């Protein structure tokens, strides 16, 4: 399975003086690679148009798009997830990170994501990818997951 991680750091270098690295995405990627999956990272340093964003996603040929969001960056993340929802409705969209962990009900209620990861998600994401690869398997339920609505049945991973 090809997983594209999307990390939004729009204007971060101008605001904080440097690009940032969060080890969570690296850890998630390592666990997925160990399980035989392929990963890529789309690091957003500037706002992209919807067309530019979709072109970047399409170039990665993902089977799953996994967004990471801080609270400051969440509006951009939701906007890009909605662009995917409209243009590629069958492409699974997951969100995690500090904002999803601190406000999972708000994020789930947006309906922009198929799944919300709360807290550490390495093993839940690995299991989600395994189930998505199995023909006819639904990604829910996975240990601590529950439906939250949206355009398809969404789940919260805790």
N, C-alpha and C positions, 0 to 999 in steps of 0.2 A: 504494500500500500504506500502511496505517495502522500505525505503530510506536509502541507505548507504552513509554517508558522508565520503569522503577521504580527510584527511589533511596531506600534505607532509611537514615534518619538518626534512628532512634528514640532519644529522650532525648538527642540530640546537643546541642540548645540548652542543656539543663540541665547537661550534663556539660562542654561546651566553652565555654558562654557565648554562643553565636551559631549561627545556621544556617550551613551550609557550602555552597559551590558548587565542584563539580569541573568543570574545563573539558572533560574528556573527553566527557561527555554532550553538552555544547554543540557540540563539534566533530563528534561522530557525527551529531547532529541536522542540522547545517548541510550535511554531505555528503549525507545522505539527502534533505533538502529540495531541494538543487541537482539531484538526480536525479529530482525530481518526486514524491517520497513525502511523506506527512504524518506529523508526529510530535507527541507529547504527553508530558508528564512527570507522573508520580505521585510526589510527594515525601512520603515517610512520616516525619512528625515524632513520631508516637506509634504504638504497637502497635494494629493494627486487628484486629477479629475476622475470621474467615474470611469470614463473610457480608458484612461491610463491605468487605473487600478485593475480593471478587468483584464487588460492586456498583460499586466504583470502576473496576475493569477493564472491566466490561460497558459502563459509561457512555462509555468512550473508544472502544469498538468497534474494538479492535485486530486486525490480521492477524498480528502478531508482538509478543510481550512481551519486552523486553530489560532484564534486571536488571543493576544495577551493585552490586558488593559489596566493602566493606572486610572484613578478617578479623573485626573486632569485630561487624559487622552481618550476617555470612554466615549464622548460624543463623536469623535472621528471614527473610532472603532465601530460604533453602532451604524454610522452612516455607510461605511464600507461594507459591513455585513448586510445592510439593506440593499445595497447595490448588487451584491451577490445573490441575495434572496430573489430579487426581481429578474436578474439576467440568467442565473444558474440555479433555479429552485431545487433541483435534485442534489446539488453539491452540499454535503453536510458541513455545518458551521458550528464550531465550538468556541466558547470564550472562557478564559480563566484569568488569573492575575489578581492583583490586590483589589481592584474594584469589584470583580465578580465574587471574591471571597467576602468582602465587607458588605455588599449589597446584592446578594444573589436573587432575592425576590424581585427587586427593581429590574435587574438585568433579564431575568427570565420573563417578566411581564412585558418586556419590549417586543417579544415575538420575533426578534431578529436572528435568534440562534436556535439550533437544534438541541444544544446541551450547554450547561453552565457548570464549570468545575470550581468547587469551593475547596480551598486549601491545596495540599499536595496532590497532584494528579497523575504522577508517573504510572502507577499500576492500573488505575482506572482508565487512563488513556490507552495504555497497551491493550487492555481487555476490549475497549471500545473498538480499536482498530481491528483486532482479531475478529470480533463479531461482524463488523462492517464487511470484512473480506469474505465471510461465509455467506454463500448465496441464500437469500431469503431470511437471514437473521436480522432481527430488530436490535438496535443498540440498547434498548431498555428492556427489562430492568437489570441493572448491575448493582451489586451491594449497596446501599445508601442512595439509590436514585429514585426520583419520583417525577411524574409527569407535571408539566407546568403550562401546557397549551402552546400556542404559536401556530406557525404555518404547517408544521408537522408536529408529531408528539415530541415535545422537548423534555429534557431531563435535567435534574440538578445532581451533580456528582459531589458527594461530600465525604 
